[in-house]
Amino acid sequence: MNPKSPALSPVLFLPHGGGPLPVLGDKGHEKMVSFLKEITSELGEPAAILVISAH
């Protein structure tokens, strides 16, 4: 990496949809919930959060 360029932060894209089923314990969303719980320790604390919505 060029010492003059800033370090790139990790990016996580989360599309909307699915409603509240993941937080309600729906069996069809177990893999997604597990992934999100595990990825947080790998990404670390964000410097910023960007949300883009067409709504």
C-alpha positions in Angstrom: 0.0 0.0 0.0 1.2 3.5 -0.8 2.1 5.2 2.5 0.4 8.4 1.4 -3.0 6.7 0.9 -5.3 6.1 3.8 -6.0 2.6 4.9 -9.3 1.2 3.5 -11.9 0.2 6.0 -13.8 -3.1 5.7 -17.2 -2.8 4.0 -20.3 -4.9 4.8 -23.4 -4.6 2.5 -26.7 -5.5 4.2 -29.7 -5.3 1.9 -33.1 -4.6 3.5 -35.9 -7.0 3.5 -37.1 -10.0 5.4 -38.9 -8.0 8.0 -38.5 -9.0 11.6 -38.0 -12.7 11.0 -34.3 -12.8 11.9 -34.8 -11.3 15.3 -37.9 -13.5 16.0 -35.9 -16.7 15.7 -37.1 -17.8 12.3 -35.3 -21.1 11.4 -34.8 -19.9 7.8 -32.6 -17.1 9.0 -30.3 -18.9 11.4 -27.3 -18.9 9.1 -27.7 -15.1 8.5 -28.0 -14.3 12.2 -25.0 -16.5 13.0 -22.9 -14.8 10.3 -23.8 -11.3 11.6 -22.9 -12.3 15.2 -19.5 -13.7 14.0 -18.6 -10.9 11.6 -18.8 -8.1 14.1 -15.7 -9.3 16.0 -13.8 -9.4 12.7 -14.8 -6.0 11.4 -14.0 -4.1 14.6 -15.6 -0.8 15.7 -16.6 1.3 12.7 -15.4 4.9 12.2 -18.6 5.7 10.3 -21.8 4.0 9.2 -23.3 5.0 5.8 -26.9 4.3 5.1 -28.4 4.8 1.7 -32.1 4.5 1.1 -34.4 5.2 -1.8 -37.4 5.4 0.6 
